[in-house]
Amino acid sequence: MRLLLVFVFSAIFSWVAYGRQDVVLISQLQKRLPQQQELNRIATLNKLGWEYRLSEPDSTLYYCRQAIELAQRLQTSRGIAESLNYMGLASSYKGDYPTAFDYHQKALNIATATADSSQIAHSLNSIGRIFYVQGNPVRSYDYYLKALDLFTQLGDSSGMGYTYNSLSQLYELQEELGKALEVAKKALAIRQQQQNRRGQVSSYQTIARLYTKLGTTEQATVCLQKARDISRELGEISLAEIELGLAELYLNAQRYEEALQNGQEAFQVIDRSHNRKLMAQASLMMGCIHLKMGHFSQAHTFLDQVIKYAQESGNLEEQQRAFLHLSELAERENNYRQAYQHYRQHEALQDSLYSTEKARLMEQMDAQLKIDRIEQEYKLLKATEEKNQLIIEHERLKDIAQYLILALAVALATVLVVAYVKRRKQNEELVVKNNRIEEQNREIIKRNLFIEEQNLILQRQNQDLRSMDEEKDQFMRIVAHDLKSPFNSIKGLTDLLPLDGNLTEEQQQFVTLIRQLSNDSLQLITKMLDIHALEHSSQVNTQEVMIEPWLENALRPHRAKALQKGITLRCESEEGLLLETDELYLTRILDNLVSNAVKYSSSGKLVEVNVYRQQHHVCLSVRDQGPGFTEQDKEQLYRKFRRLSAKPTQGEESHGLGLSIVKTLVEKLDASIVLHSHPDQGSEFVVTFPLTAKQLVP
C-alpha cells in the first residue's frame, strides 16, 4: 500500500508540473515578439523558452537558440547565460543529462565572465539537480549550498524557493525526513509570500508526502485538503490530482467510505477531461477501494479498465499493479486458478520492469561517466586558459620592461648634463622596477608548477574513469556468463517435459512459452558475450571467400523464417566474385542484417540480398520493404541496447544489439556501412569491402 501511495504522488507531481505552462502568457509573448526591437527580443525569446520547458522542451531549445544567435549577431552577451540555463533545463526534462550538464557549465562560465550572479546561482542549482538525478548526493549538496548562498545575497526569494525545494528532495533521498520537511516548509513560505498558487499546491503535496513517510497521516491529510482548496481555482485536472491523493490517504487509514467519496469525485472530474493517463490511475484507486470494501464486481470492472488504459499507453507498472490486485480479488472469490494466472502475469511484468530498471541504471552510469568527462575537460580547459593568460601577462611585462629600459636609455643619453644625484635616483628606480619584474617572474614560475600539478591530477582522474569503464565491461561479462547456464538448464527441461506425453494443451502452451523465452534470453546473452568479445578481440582470420556458394549457404537458415512469414527472400551475386576477408565475420554481418530485414517486414514483402563489385570494392547490399528509419533512429542506430521506433511485425524479440555487432565487425574488417532509408519507404544497408592489391590484378 505504501508503494501505491508513492506511485500516486509521483503521478500527481508530473501532472502539476505539466500544467504550469501558461498558455495565455505564451500567446501574449508570441504576439509581442515581431513588434519589438532586436535587443529586446532576446529577453522575450528566453521567456518563451522558459514557459515551454516542462511540456515542450524541444520548443525551449528552439527559442533559446534563436536568442543566442540574435545576441551573437548583435555582438552582446546579454541573455546568453540565461538561454543556456534554460536549454540545460529542457535537456534535463528530455533525460539527456550529459548535454544538460554541458549547457549549464557553459552558462556558468559566461555568467562568471560577465559577473551575472543570478545566472551563476541558477547554473549551480541546476548542476546540483543533475548530480542528484545521477545519484551523487555529496556533489549535489555542495552545488545547492553555493546556489542558496548566492540567492540569499541577491535577495532572490524565487531562487531561494527553487533551491529549498531541491534540498528537500535531496534530504528525502537520504531518508533525512526531518530536514526535508523543514526546507520544504521554507519553500512553501516563500511561495505564499509571492502568492504563487501553483507553487503552493506543489509544496503542500511535497509536505504531505513527507508527513506520510513520517507516519503522520492526519497532517498529510490537512496539507492535501489545503492543496485541494487552492486547486479548485486552478482547474479540474489539478483538483482531480488532489482528490486522488486524499483518497489514497483515507484508503491507507482504512477509512473506506471517505476514500470512496474522494475517489468518485476525482473519477468524475477526470472522466469529463478525457485524460487517459489520470483515468488509469483513478481506475486503479477505485478498484483498490472497492476490493477493500468487498465490492468485488465493481473492483473487477475498474481493474479491467486499468489494464486496458495501461496497455494502450504501454505503462508496465500500472499493468503489474492491476494484475496483482486482480489476483487478490480472484483469491477472495475462491477462484484460485484465475488468481494464479493473474499472479503469473504480475510476475512477468515485474521481470520486465526489472529489466527496464537495469537498462536505466546502465544508461545512468554511462551518463555519469560522460558528465565526469565533460567536467574534467572544462577543468583542463580552464587551467590551460589560466596558463595562457599568465604567459601573455608575462610577455606583456617583458615588453613593458624593455620599453622602460629603452626609454631610460634615451633619457640618459639626453640628460648627461643632469646632476649626479638625479642620475642616481633614476638608477634606483630602475633597480626597484627590475626587482618587481623578477618577483613577478618568480610568481609566474610558481603558478606554472601549480598548473603542472593540476594536470597530473587530471591525468590520474582520467585513468580512474578508464578503470571504471573496464570494471563495467567485466561486470557485464560475468553477469552474462552466470545467466547462460541457468537458461540452458531451463531450455533442456522444456525439451524433456513433452516426453512424458501426459501434458494438457495448456501445459504444452506453457512449455512452449518457457522454451521461447529461454531461447530469447540465451540469444540476448550470446549477443552480449559476442559484442564484448568482439570489442576486445583484434584477431581477423583472412581467407579467400567464393561469394556465390558462400551466399547460398549463409542465407539457408533465414529462408525458413522468411517462408513462415510469407516473405520473399531473393539473392544475387556476380559470377566468380572473390573476396579476401574473414568468412566467419562476413557471415555474422549478413546474419544480423537479413535477420533484422525479415523481422521487421510484413507478409507479402520482398527482402533482397545483392553482392557486386564496384570499382576497387565489393559491396554487400541488404534491402527490405519494412517501416524504414526515422532521423532520430539514425542518430542512435549502432548504439547498444537502443530500441528504435519500428517494431517486429510478429512480436519477435529485439534486444538492440544486432546493428551494434554489425558495426563492430565492419570496422574490424576495415570496411564501411551506409544506411539508405526514409520512414515507410523501406531501408537498404550497404557494406563496402576494399579489395586487396592481389584481387585488383586483372
C-alpha positions as CSV (number, residue, x, y, z in Angstrom):
1,M,0.0,0.0,0.0
2,R,2.9,2.4,0.8
3,L,4.3,1.7,-2.7
4,L,1.0,2.6,-4.3
5,L,0.9,5.8,-2.3
6,V,4.3,6.8,-3.7
7,F,3.1,5.9,-7.2
8,V,0.1,8.2,-6.9
9,F,2.1,11.0,-5.5
10,S,4.6,10.7,-8.4
11,A,1.9,10.8,-10.9
12,I,0.4,13.9,-9.3
13,F,3.7,15.8,-9.3
14,S,4.3,15.0,-13.0
15,W,0.9,16.4,-13.9
16,V,1.2,19.5,-11.7
17,A,4.5,20.3,-13.5
18,Y,2.9,19.7,-16.9
19,G,0.1,22.1,-16.0
20,R,2.5,25.0,-15.3
21,Q,2.6,26.0,-19.0
22,D,0.9,29.4,-19.1
23,V,-1.0,29.3,-22.5
24,V,-2.2,32.9,-22.2
25,L,1.3,34.3,-21.4
26,I,2.8,32.3,-24.3
27,S,0.2,33.7,-26.7
28,Q,1.0,37.3,-25.5
29,L,4.7,36.8,-25.9
30,Q,4.4,35.4,-29.4
31,K,2.2,38.4,-30.5
32,R,4.7,40.9,-28.9
33,L,7.8,39.4,-30.5
34,P,7.5,40.8,-34.1
35,Q,6.9,44.3,-32.8
36,Q,9.9,44.5,-30.6
37,Q,13.4,45.9,-31.3
38,E,16.0,43.3,-31.8
39,L,17.8,43.8,-28.5
40,N,14.5,43.4,-26.5
41,R,13.6,40.2,-28.4
42,I,16.4,38.3,-26.6
43,A,14.5,38.5,-23.3
44,T,11.2,37.7,-24.9
45,L,12.6,34.6,-26.7
46,N,14.1,33.5,-23.3
47,K,10.7,33.9,-21.6
48,L,9.1,31.8,-24.3
49,G,11.8,29.1,-23.8
50,W,11.1,29.2,-20.0
51,E,7.3,28.7,-20.4
52,Y,7.8,25.7,-22.8
53,R,10.5,23.9,-20.7
54,L,8.1,21.4,-19.0
55,S,5.6,20.5,-21.7
56,E,7.6,21.0,-24.9
57,P,11.4,21.1,-24.1
58,D,12.2,21.0,-27.9
59,S,10.4,24.4,-28.2
60,T,12.6,25.7,-25.4
61,L,15.7,24.6,-27.3
62,Y,14.3,26.3,-30.4
63,Y,13.5,29.7,-28.9
64,C,16.7,29.8,-26.8
65,R,18.9,29.0,-29.8
66,Q,17.2,31.9,-31.6
67,A,18.0,34.2,-28.6
68,I,21.7,33.1,-28.6
69,E,22.0,33.6,-32.4
70,L,20.4,37.1,-32.1
71,A,22.7,38.1,-29.2
72,Q,25.8,36.9,-31.1
73,R,24.7,38.8,-34.2
74,L,24.2,42.0,-32.1
75,Q,27.6,41.3,-30.5
76,T,26.3,41.3,-27.0
77,S,26.5,38.8,-24.1
78,R,23.1,39.9,-22.8
79,G,20.8,36.9,-22.1
80,I,23.2,34.2,-23.4
81,A,23.8,32.6,-19.9
82,E,20.0,32.6,-19.3
83,S,19.4,30.9,-22.7
84,L,22.0,28.3,-21.9
85,N,20.5,27.6,-18.5
86,Y,17.0,27.1,-20.0
87,M,18.4,24.8,-22.7
88,G,20.0,22.8,-19.9
89,L,16.7,22.5,-18.1
90,A,15.0,21.4,-21.4
91,S,17.7,18.7,-21.9
92,S,17.2,17.5,-18.4
93,Y,13.5,17.1,-18.9
94,K,14.3,15.1,-22.0
95,G,16.6,12.9,-19.9
96,D,19.8,13.9,-21.8
97,Y,21.8,14.8,-18.6
98,P,25.3,15.0,-20.2
99,T,24.1,17.6,-22.7
100,A,22.2,19.4,-19.9
101,F,25.4,19.5,-17.8
102,D,27.3,20.9,-20.8
103,Y,24.8,23.7,-21.3
104,H,24.8,24.7,-17.5
105,Q,28.6,24.6,-17.4
106,K,28.8,27.0,-20.4
107,A,26.2,29.2,-18.8
108,L,28.2,29.2,-15.5
109,N,31.4,30.2,-17.4
110,I,29.7,33.1,-19.3
111,A,27.8,34.3,-16.2
112,T,31.1,34.3,-14.3
113,A,32.9,36.2,-17.0
114,T,30.0,38.8,-17.1
115,A,29.6,38.9,-13.3
116,D,25.9,37.8,-13.6
117,S,25.4,36.5,-10.0
118,S,21.8,35.5,-10.6
119,Q,22.6,33.2,-13.5
120,I,25.6,31.8,-11.6
121,A,23.3,30.8,-8.9
122,H,20.8,29.2,-11.3
123,S,23.6,27.3,-13.0
124,L,24.9,26.0,-9.7
125,N,21.4,24.9,-8.6
126,S,20.7,23.1,-12.0
127,I,24.1,21.3,-11.9
128,G,23.3,20.2,-8.4
129,R,20.0,18.7,-9.6
130,I,21.8,16.8,-12.4
131,F,24.2,15.3,-9.8
132,Y,21.1,14.5,-7.6
133,V,19.4,12.6,-10.5
134,Q,22.6,10.8,-11.2
135,G,22.8,9.5,-7.6
136,N,25.7,11.7,-6.4
137,P,24.2,13.4,-3.3
138,V,27.5,14.8,-2.0
139,R,28.3,16.9,-5.0
140,S,24.7,17.8,-5.4
141,Y,24.6,19.1,-1.8
142,D,27.7,21.2,-2.4
143,Y,26.2,22.9,-5.5
144,Y,22.9,23.5,-3.8
145,L,24.6,25.3,-0.8
146,K,26.6,27.6,-3.2
147,A,23.4,28.4,-5.1
148,L,21.4,29.1,-1.9
149,D,24.2,31.4,-0.6
150,L,24.2,33.5,-3.8
151,F,20.4,33.7,-4.0
152,T,20.4,34.8,-0.3
153,Q,23.0,37.5,-1.0
154,L,20.9,38.7,-4.0
155,G,17.7,38.7,-2.0
156,D,16.2,36.5,-4.8
157,S,13.3,34.8,-2.9
158,S,12.2,32.9,-6.0
159,G,15.6,31.4,-6.5
160,M,15.7,30.5,-2.8
161,G,12.4,28.7,-3.2
162,Y,13.8,26.6,-6.0
163,T,16.9,25.7,-4.0
164,Y,14.9,24.8,-0.9
165,N,12.7,22.5,-3.0
166,S,15.9,20.9,-4.4
167,L,17.4,20.4,-0.9
168,S,14.1,18.9,0.3
169,Q,14.3,16.3,-2.4
170,L,17.9,15.6,-1.6
171,Y,17.2,15.1,2.1
172,E,14.3,12.9,1.3
173,L,16.5,10.7,-0.9
174,Q,18.9,10.3,2.0
175,E,16.0,9.5,4.4
176,E,16.6,12.6,6.4
177,L,12.9,13.4,6.5
178,G,13.1,15.9,9.3
179,K,15.5,18.2,7.4
180,A,13.5,17.6,4.2
181,L,10.3,18.7,5.9
182,E,12.0,21.8,7.3
183,V,13.3,23.1,4.0
184,A,10.0,22.2,2.2
185,K,8.2,24.4,4.7
186,K,10.6,27.2,3.9
187,A,9.9,26.8,0.2
188,L,6.1,26.9,1.0
189,A,6.5,30.1,3.0
190,I,8.3,31.8,0.1
191,R,5.6,30.8,-2.4
192,Q,2.9,32.0,-0.1
193,Q,4.7,35.4,0.2
194,Q,4.9,35.5,-3.6
195,Q,1.3,34.4,-4.0
196,N,2.5,31.6,-6.3
197,R,-0.6,29.4,-6.1
198,R,0.6,26.6,-8.3
199,G,3.9,26.6,-6.3
200,Q,1.9,26.3,-3.1
201,V,0.0,23.3,-4.4
202,S,3.3,21.6,-5.3
203,S,4.8,22.5,-1.8
204,Y,1.7,21.2,0.0
205,Q,1.9,17.9,-1.9
206,T,5.6,17.6,-1.1
207,I,5.0,18.2,2.6
208,A,2.0,15.7,2.6
209,R,4.3,13.1,1.1
210,L,6.9,13.7,3.8
211,Y,4.3,13.5,6.6
212,T,3.0,10.3,5.1
213,K,6.5,8.8,5.2
214,L,6.8,10.0,8.9
215,G,3.6,8.2,9.7
216,T,1.6,11.4,10.5
217,T,-1.3,10.8,8.0
218,E,-3.6,13.4,9.7
219,Q,-1.2,16.2,9.0
220,A,-0.7,14.8,5.5
221,T,-4.5,14.9,5.0
222,V,-4.6,18.6,6.2
223,C,-1.9,19.5,3.6
224,L,-3.7,17.8,0.8
225,Q,-7.0,19.5,1.8
226,K,-5.3,22.9,1.6
227,A,-3.9,22.0,-1.8
228,R,-7.4,20.9,-2.8
229,D,-8.9,24.3,-1.8
230,I,-6.3,26.1,-4.0
231,S,-6.7,23.7,-6.8
232,R,-10.4,24.4,-7.1
233,E,-9.3,27.8,-8.6
234,L,-6.7,26.3,-10.9
235,G,-8.6,23.8,-13.0
236,E,-10.2,20.4,-12.9
237,I,-7.0,18.3,-13.5
238,S,-5.2,19.9,-10.6
239,L,-8.3,19.2,-8.4
240,A,-8.5,15.6,-9.5
241,E,-4.9,15.0,-8.6
242,I,-5.5,16.2,-5.0
243,E,-8.7,14.1,-4.7
244,L,-6.7,11.1,-5.7
245,G,-4.1,11.9,-3.1
246,L,-6.8,12.2,-0.4
247,A,-8.4,9.0,-1.5
248,E,-5.1,7.2,-1.1
249,L,-4.5,8.6,2.4
250,Y,-8.0,7.5,3.5
251,L,-7.6,4.1,1.9
252,N,-4.3,3.7,3.8
253,A,-6.0,4.7,7.0
254,Q,-8.9,2.1,6.3
255,R,-11.4,5.0,6.1
256,Y,-13.0,3.4,3.1
257,E,-16.2,5.4,2.8
258,E,-14.2,8.7,2.7
259,A,-11.7,7.2,0.3
260,L,-14.6,6.1,-2.0
261,Q,-16.1,9.6,-1.9
262,N,-12.8,11.3,-2.9
263,G,-12.1,8.7,-5.5
264,Q,-15.5,9.1,-7.1
265,E,-15.1,12.9,-7.2
266,A,-11.7,12.5,-8.8
267,F,-13.0,10.0,-11.3
268,Q,-15.9,12.2,-12.3
269,V,-13.5,15.2,-13.0
270,I,-11.1,13.0,-14.9
271,D,-13.9,11.4,-17.0
272,R,-15.0,14.9,-18.1
273,S,-11.4,15.8,-19.1
274,H,-10.8,12.6,-21.0
275,N,-7.3,12.4,-19.5
276,R,-6.3,8.8,-20.3
277,K,-3.2,8.9,-18.0
278,L,-5.1,10.0,-14.9
279,M,-8.0,7.8,-15.9
280,A,-5.8,4.7,-15.4
281,Q,-4.6,6.0,-12.0
282,A,-8.2,6.8,-10.9
283,S,-9.4,3.4,-12.0
284,L,-6.6,1.7,-10.1
285,M,-7.6,3.7,-7.0
286,M,-11.3,2.9,-7.3
287,G,-10.5,-0.8,-7.9
288,C,-8.4,-0.9,-4.7
289,I,-11.1,0.8,-2.7
290,H,-13.9,-1.5,-3.9
291,L,-11.7,-4.5,-3.3
292,K,-11.1,-3.5,0.3
293,M,-14.8,-2.8,0.8
294,G,-15.7,-6.2,-0.6
295,H,-17.4,-4.8,-3.7
296,F,-15.9,-7.5,-6.0
297,S,-17.9,-6.8,-9.1
298,Q,-17.1,-3.0,-9.1
299,A,-13.5,-3.8,-8.3
300,H,-13.2,-6.2,-11.2
301,T,-14.7,-3.5,-13.6
302,F,-12.3,-0.8,-12.6
303,L,-9.2,-3.1,-12.6
304,D,-10.0,-4.3,-16.1
305,Q,-10.2,-0.6,-17.1
306,V,-6.7,-0.1,-15.7
307,I,-5.3,-2.9,-17.8
308,K,-7.0,-1.5,-20.9
309,Y,-5.6,2.0,-20.4
310,A,-2.2,0.9,-19.3
311,Q,-1.8,-1.4,-22.3
312,E,-2.8,1.5,-24.6
313,S,-0.1,3.7,-23.0
314,G,2.5,1.0,-22.5
315,N,2.6,1.6,-18.8
316,L,4.0,-1.7,-17.4
317,E,3.9,-0.6,-13.7
318,E,0.2,0.1,-13.8
319,Q,-0.5,-3.2,-15.5
320,Q,1.6,-5.0,-12.9
321,R,-0.3,-3.4,-10.0
322,A,-3.7,-4.2,-11.7
323,F,-2.8,-7.9,-12.2
324,L,-1.7,-8.1,-8.6
325,H,-5.0,-6.8,-7.3
326,L,-6.9,-9.0,-9.7
327,S,-5.1,-12.0,-8.3
328,E,-6.1,-10.9,-4.8
329,L,-9.7,-10.4,-6.0
330,A,-9.8,-13.9,-7.6
331,E,-8.4,-15.5,-4.5
332,R,-11.0,-13.8,-2.3
333,E,-13.7,-15.2,-4.7
334,N,-12.1,-18.7,-4.3
335,N,-11.1,-18.7,-8.0
336,Y,-7.6,-19.9,-7.3
337,R,-6.9,-20.9,-10.9
338,Q,-7.6,-17.3,-12.1
339,A,-5.7,-15.9,-9.1
340,Y,-2.7,-18.0,-10.2
341,Q,-2.9,-16.8,-13.8
342,H,-3.1,-13.1,-12.8
343,Y,-0.2,-13.6,-10.4
344,R,1.9,-15.1,-13.2
345,Q,1.0,-12.1,-15.3
346,H,2.0,-9.8,-12.4
347,E,5.4,-11.6,-12.1
348,A,6.1,-11.4,-15.8
349,L,5.5,-7.7,-15.8
350,Q,7.7,-7.4,-12.7
351,D,10.5,-9.1,-14.6
352,S,10.1,-6.7,-17.5
353,L,10.2,-3.7,-15.1
354,Y,13.3,-5.2,-13.5
355,S,15.0,-5.5,-17.0
356,T,14.0,-1.9,-17.8
357,E,15.4,-0.7,-14.5
358,K,18.7,-2.5,-15.2
359,A,18.9,-0.8,-18.6
360,R,18.1,2.5,-17.0
361,L,20.9,2.1,-14.4
362,M,23.4,1.3,-17.1
363,E,22.3,4.4,-19.0
364,Q,22.7,6.4,-15.8
365,M,26.2,5.0,-15.3
366,D,27.1,6.0,-18.9
367,A,25.6,9.4,-18.4
368,Q,27.6,9.9,-15.2
369,L,30.8,8.9,-17.0
370,K,30.0,11.4,-19.7
371,I,29.3,14.2,-17.2
372,D,32.6,13.5,-15.4
373,R,34.5,13.6,-18.7
374,I,32.9,16.9,-19.6
375,E,33.7,18.3,-16.2
376,Q,37.3,17.2,-16.4
377,E,37.5,18.7,-19.9
378,Y,36.2,22.0,-18.6
379,K,38.7,22.0,-15.7
380,L,41.6,21.2,-18.1
381,L,40.4,24.0,-20.5
382,K,40.2,26.4,-17.6
383,A,43.7,25.5,-16.4
384,T,45.0,25.9,-19.9
385,E,43.4,29.3,-20.3
386,E,44.9,30.5,-17.0
387,K,48.3,29.2,-18.1
388,N,48.0,31.1,-21.4
389,Q,46.8,34.2,-19.6
390,L,49.9,34.1,-17.3
391,I,52.2,33.6,-20.4
392,I,50.5,36.6,-22.1
393,E,50.9,38.7,-18.9
394,H,54.5,37.6,-18.6
395,E,55.2,38.7,-22.2
396,R,53.4,42.0,-21.6
397,L,55.6,42.7,-18.6
398,K,58.7,41.8,-20.5
399,D,57.7,44.3,-23.3
400,I,56.9,47.0,-20.7
401,A,60.3,46.4,-19.1
402,Q,62.0,46.6,-22.5
403,Y,60.2,49.8,-23.4
404,L,61.1,51.3,-20.0
405,I,64.8,50.4,-20.3
406,L,64.8,51.8,-23.9
407,A,63.1,55.0,-22.7
408,L,65.5,55.3,-19.8
409,A,68.5,54.8,-22.1
410,V,67.3,57.5,-24.4
411,A,66.6,59.8,-21.5
412,L,70.0,59.1,-20.0
413,A,71.6,60.0,-23.4
414,T,69.8,63.3,-23.5
415,V,70.4,64.3,-19.9
416,L,74.1,63.6,-19.5
417,V,74.4,67.1,-18.1
418,V,71.9,66.4,-15.3
419,A,73.4,66.3,-11.9
420,Y,74.8,63.0,-10.5
421,V,72.1,62.9,-7.8
422,K,69.3,62.9,-10.4
423,R,71.0,60.1,-12.3
424,R,71.4,58.0,-9.2
425,K,67.7,58.5,-8.4
426,Q,66.8,57.2,-11.8
427,N,69.1,54.2,-11.4
428,E,67.5,53.4,-8.1
429,E,64.0,53.5,-9.8
430,L,65.3,51.1,-12.4
431,V,66.5,48.7,-9.7
432,V,63.1,48.7,-8.0
433,K,61.3,48.0,-11.2
434,N,63.7,45.2,-12.1
435,N,63.2,43.6,-8.7
436,R,59.4,43.9,-9.2
437,I,59.7,42.2,-12.6
438,E,61.9,39.4,-11.1
439,E,59.3,38.9,-8.3
440,Q,56.6,38.6,-10.9
441,N,58.7,36.1,-12.9
442,R,59.1,34.0,-9.7
443,E,55.3,34.1,-9.2
444,I,54.7,33.0,-12.7
445,I,57.1,30.1,-12.2
446,K,55.2,29.1,-9.1
447,R,51.9,29.2,-10.9
448,N,53.3,27.1,-13.8
449,L,54.3,24.5,-11.3
450,F,50.9,24.5,-9.8
451,I,49.3,24.1,-13.2
452,E,51.5,21.1,-14.0
453,E,50.5,19.5,-10.7
454,Q,46.8,20.0,-11.6
455,N,47.5,18.4,-15.0
456,L,48.9,15.3,-13.2
457,I,45.8,15.2,-11.0
458,L,43.6,15.3,-14.1
459,Q,45.6,12.5,-15.8
460,R,45.1,10.3,-12.7
461,Q,41.4,11.1,-12.7
462,N,41.1,10.2,-16.4
463,Q,42.9,6.9,-15.6
464,D,40.3,6.2,-12.8
465,L,37.5,6.8,-15.3
466,R,39.0,4.3,-17.7
467,S,39.3,1.8,-14.9
468,M,35.6,2.3,-14.1
469,D,34.7,1.7,-17.7
470,E,36.7,-1.6,-17.7
471,E,35.0,-2.7,-14.4
472,K,31.6,-2.1,-16.1
473,D,32.6,-4.3,-19.0
474,Q,33.9,-7.0,-16.7
475,F,30.6,-6.9,-14.7
476,M,28.5,-7.3,-17.9
477,R,30.6,-10.3,-19.0
478,I,30.3,-12.0,-15.6
479,V,26.5,-11.4,-15.4
480,A,26.1,-12.8,-18.9
481,H,28.2,-15.9,-18.2
482,D,26.4,-16.6,-14.9
483,L,22.9,-16.3,-16.5
484,K,23.7,-18.5,-19.5
485,S,23.9,-21.8,-17.6
486,P,20.5,-21.5,-15.8
487,F,18.8,-20.6,-19.1
488,N,20.4,-23.6,-20.8
489,S,19.1,-25.8,-18.0
490,I,15.6,-24.3,-18.3
491,K,15.7,-24.9,-22.1
492,G,16.8,-28.5,-21.5
493,L,14.0,-29.2,-19.1
494,T,11.4,-27.8,-21.5
495,D,12.7,-30.3,-24.1
496,L,12.3,-33.2,-21.6
497,L,8.8,-32.3,-20.3
498,P,6.9,-33.2,-23.6
499,L,8.5,-36.7,-23.5
500,D,6.1,-37.7,-20.6
501,G,3.2,-37.4,-23.0
502,N,0.7,-36.5,-20.2
503,L,0.7,-32.8,-20.7
504,T,-2.5,-30.9,-21.3
505,E,-2.8,-28.5,-24.1
506,E,-2.5,-25.5,-21.8
507,Q,0.6,-27.1,-20.1
508,Q,2.1,-27.6,-23.6
509,Q,1.5,-24.0,-24.3
510,F,3.3,-23.0,-21.1
511,V,6.2,-25.3,-22.0
512,T,6.4,-23.7,-25.5
513,L,6.3,-20.2,-23.9
514,I,9.1,-21.1,-21.5
515,R,11.2,-22.5,-24.2
516,Q,10.7,-19.4,-26.4
517,L,11.5,-17.1,-23.5
518,S,14.6,-19.2,-22.7
519,N,15.8,-19.1,-26.3
520,D,15.2,-15.3,-26.4
521,S,17.2,-14.8,-23.2
522,L,20.0,-17.1,-24.5
523,Q,20.1,-15.1,-27.7
524,L,20.5,-11.9,-25.7
525,I,23.2,-13.3,-23.5
526,T,25.0,-14.7,-26.5
527,K,24.9,-11.4,-28.3
528,M,26.1,-9.6,-25.1
529,L,29.1,-12.0,-24.9
530,D,29.7,-11.7,-28.6
531,I,29.8,-8.0,-28.6
532,H,32.1,-8.0,-25.6
533,A,34.4,-10.5,-27.2
534,L,34.4,-8.5,-30.5
535,E,35.2,-5.2,-28.7
536,H,38.3,-6.8,-27.0
537,S,39.5,-9.0,-29.9
538,S,41.8,-7.9,-32.6
539,Q,42.3,-11.2,-34.4
540,V,41.0,-11.4,-38.0
541,N,41.4,-14.7,-39.9
542,T,41.6,-13.6,-43.6
543,Q,41.0,-16.1,-46.4
544,E,39.6,-16.1,-49.9
545,V,35.8,-16.4,-50.0
546,M,33.9,-17.5,-53.1
547,I,30.8,-15.3,-52.9
548,E,28.2,-17.4,-54.8
549,P,28.4,-20.6,-52.7
550,W,29.0,-18.7,-49.5
551,L,25.9,-16.5,-50.0
552,E,23.7,-19.5,-50.7
553,N,24.9,-21.4,-47.6
554,A,24.7,-18.3,-45.4
555,L,21.0,-17.5,-46.4
556,R,19.8,-21.1,-46.0
557,P,18.9,-20.6,-42.2
558,H,16.9,-17.5,-43.0
559,R,14.7,-18.9,-45.8
560,A,12.6,-21.0,-43.4
561,K,11.7,-17.9,-41.2
562,A,11.0,-15.8,-44.4
563,L,8.8,-18.6,-45.8
564,Q,7.0,-18.8,-42.4
565,K,6.2,-15.1,-42.5
566,G,5.2,-15.1,-46.2
567,I,8.3,-13.0,-47.2
568,T,10.2,-13.5,-50.5
569,L,14.0,-13.7,-49.9
570,R,15.9,-13.1,-53.1
571,C,19.7,-13.0,-53.6
572,E,22.0,-12.2,-56.5
573,S,25.8,-12.1,-56.8
574,E,28.3,-11.6,-59.7
575,E,29.6,-14.8,-61.1
576,G,33.1,-15.8,-59.9
577,L,33.3,-13.0,-57.4
578,L,36.1,-13.4,-54.8
579,L,36.6,-11.5,-51.6
580,E,39.6,-11.9,-49.2
581,T,38.2,-11.4,-45.7
582,D,37.2,-13.3,-42.5
583,E,34.4,-15.6,-43.6
584,L,33.0,-16.0,-40.0
585,Y,32.8,-12.2,-39.5
586,L,31.3,-11.8,-43.0
587,T,28.6,-14.4,-42.2
588,R,27.7,-12.8,-38.9
589,I,27.3,-9.4,-40.6
590,L,24.9,-11.0,-43.2
591,D,23.0,-12.9,-40.5
592,N,22.3,-9.8,-38.4
593,L,21.2,-7.6,-41.4
594,V,19.0,-10.3,-43.0
595,S,17.5,-11.3,-39.6
596,N,16.5,-7.7,-39.0
597,A,15.1,-7.3,-42.5
598,V,12.9,-10.4,-42.1
599,K,11.9,-9.5,-38.5
600,Y,10.7,-6.0,-39.4
601,S,9.0,-6.9,-42.8
602,S,5.3,-7.8,-43.2
603,S,3.8,-10.7,-45.1
604,G,4.0,-10.4,-48.9
605,K,7.1,-8.1,-48.8
606,L,10.4,-8.7,-50.5
607,V,13.9,-8.9,-49.0
608,E,16.8,-8.6,-51.5
609,V,20.5,-9.5,-50.9
610,N,23.0,-8.4,-53.6
611,V,26.7,-8.8,-53.7
612,Y,28.5,-6.9,-56.6
613,R,31.8,-5.3,-57.4
614,Q,32.1,-1.6,-57.7
615,Q,35.5,-0.3,-58.9
616,H,38.0,-1.3,-56.2
617,H,35.4,-2.5,-53.7
618,V,33.0,-5.3,-53.2
619,C,29.5,-4.2,-51.9
620,L,27.0,-6.3,-49.9
621,S,23.5,-4.8,-50.1
622,V,20.5,-5.9,-47.9
623,R,17.3,-4.2,-48.9
624,D,13.8,-4.6,-47.4
625,Q,10.3,-3.1,-47.7
626,G,9.9,-2.5,-44.0
627,P,8.9,0.6,-42.0
628,G,12.3,2.3,-42.6
629,F,14.2,4.5,-40.1
630,T,13.5,8.0,-38.8
631,E,16.1,10.7,-38.4
632,Q,16.1,10.1,-34.6
633,D,16.6,6.4,-35.2
634,K,19.7,7.1,-37.4
635,E,21.3,9.1,-34.6
636,Q,21.4,6.1,-32.3
637,L,21.4,3.3,-34.9
638,Y,24.6,1.5,-33.9
639,R,24.4,2.1,-30.1
640,K,24.0,-0.9,-27.8
641,F,20.6,-1.7,-26.2
642,R,18.8,1.0,-28.2
643,R,15.2,0.3,-29.1
644,L,14.2,2.1,-32.3
645,S,10.8,3.3,-33.5
646,A,10.0,0.3,-35.6
647,K,8.6,-2.9,-34.0
648,P,8.9,-6.5,-35.2
649,T,5.8,-7.5,-37.3
650,Q,5.1,-10.7,-35.4
651,G,6.2,-9.8,-31.9
652,E,9.7,-11.2,-32.3
653,E,12.2,-10.3,-29.6
654,S,14.5,-7.4,-30.2
655,H,17.5,-6.7,-27.9
656,G,19.1,-3.7,-29.7
657,L,22.4,-5.4,-30.2
658,G,22.4,-6.7,-33.8
659,L,23.4,-3.5,-35.5
660,S,26.0,-2.7,-32.8
661,I,27.6,-6.1,-33.6
662,V,27.5,-5.4,-37.3
663,K,29.2,-2.0,-36.8
664,T,31.9,-3.6,-34.7
665,L,32.6,-6.4,-37.3
666,V,32.6,-3.9,-40.2
667,E,35.2,-1.8,-38.5
668,K,37.4,-4.9,-37.7
669,L,37.3,-5.8,-41.5
670,D,38.4,-2.2,-42.5
671,A,35.0,-1.9,-44.3
672,S,32.3,0.7,-44.1
673,I,28.5,0.6,-43.8
674,V,25.9,3.1,-45.1
675,L,22.1,3.2,-44.5
676,H,19.7,4.5,-47.2
677,S,16.2,4.8,-45.6
678,H,13.2,7.0,-45.2
679,P,10.2,6.4,-42.9
680,D,7.6,4.0,-44.5
681,Q,9.8,3.5,-47.6
682,G,12.0,0.5,-46.5
683,S,15.7,0.6,-46.0
684,E,19.0,-0.6,-47.5
685,F,22.2,-1.3,-45.7
686,V,25.3,-1.3,-48.0
687,V,28.6,-2.8,-46.6
688,T,31.6,-1.9,-48.7
689,F,34.8,-4.1,-48.5
690,P,38.1,-2.9,-50.0
691,L,39.8,-5.3,-52.5
692,T,43.4,-6.2,-51.8
693,A,46.1,-5.5,-54.3
694,K,46.2,-9.2,-55.3
695,Q,42.4,-9.1,-56.1
696,L,42.8,-5.9,-58.2
697,V,45.2,-7.6,-60.7
698,P,43.1,-8.4,-63.8
